[in-house]
């Protein structure tokens, strides 16, 4: 039986918190930033937690399950 590989993009994108929740970056922060307000960009910097309905899939990609 071969080893199960971790999803390469998932390991770069998501981090697991101490309590086991999965942390993610917010979208819309990569380009076209001149038209976005400073307040909006500042709030996009803050990490968010993956929604429980998606957490199972992300954990599977990270080979935690």
C-alpha positions as CSV (number, residue, x, y, z in Angstrom):
1,X,0.0,0.0,0.0
2,X,1.6,3.3,-1.1
3,X,1.9,6.3,1.3
4,X,-0.9,8.9,1.1
5,X,0.4,12.2,-0.2
6,X,-0.6,15.6,1.2
7,X,-2.3,18.0,-1.3
8,X,0.6,20.4,-2.2
9,X,-1.5,23.5,-2.4
10,X,-3.4,22.8,0.8
11,X,-0.3,22.5,2.9
12,X,0.8,25.9,1.7
13,X,-2.6,27.5,2.1
14,X,-4.0,26.2,5.4
15,X,-2.7,26.0,8.9
16,X,-4.1,24.0,11.8
17,X,-4.6,25.9,15.1
18,X,-3.9,24.5,18.5
19,X,-7.5,23.6,19.0
20,X,-7.7,21.7,15.7
21,X,-9.5,24.3,13.7
22,X,-8.2,25.1,10.2
23,X,-7.1,28.7,9.4
24,X,-7.3,30.2,6.0
25,X,-6.4,33.4,4.2
26,X,-9.2,35.7,2.9
27,X,-9.8,36.1,-0.8
28,X,-9.6,39.3,-2.9
29,X,-6.2,40.4,-1.6
30,X,-4.0,39.4,-4.6
31,X,-4.4,42.1,-7.2
32,X,-6.4,45.2,-8.3
33,X,-5.8,46.7,-4.8
34,X,-5.7,50.4,-5.8
35,X,-9.5,50.6,-6.1
36,X,-10.0,48.9,-2.7
37,X,-10.2,50.9,0.5
38,X,-7.4,50.8,3.0
39,X,-9.9,49.6,5.7
40,X,-11.0,46.8,3.4
41,X,-7.5,45.6,2.7
42,X,-6.6,45.8,6.3
43,X,-9.5,43.5,7.2
44,X,-8.6,41.1,4.5
45,X,-5.2,40.6,6.2
46,X,-6.8,38.9,9.2
47,X,-7.1,35.1,9.0
48,X,-10.4,33.4,9.0
49,X,-11.4,29.9,10.1
50,X,-12.6,27.3,7.5
51,X,-16.4,26.7,7.7
52,X,-17.3,23.4,9.4
53,X,-19.0,22.2,6.2
54,X,-15.6,22.5,4.3
55,X,-13.3,21.5,7.2
56,X,-13.7,17.8,6.5
57,X,-12.6,18.2,2.9
58,X,-9.6,20.3,3.9
59,X,-8.6,17.9,6.6
60,X,-8.7,15.1,4.0
61,X,-6.4,17.2,1.7
62,X,-4.0,17.7,4.7
63,X,-4.2,14.0,5.5
64,X,-5.3,14.5,9.0
65,X,-8.4,12.4,8.9
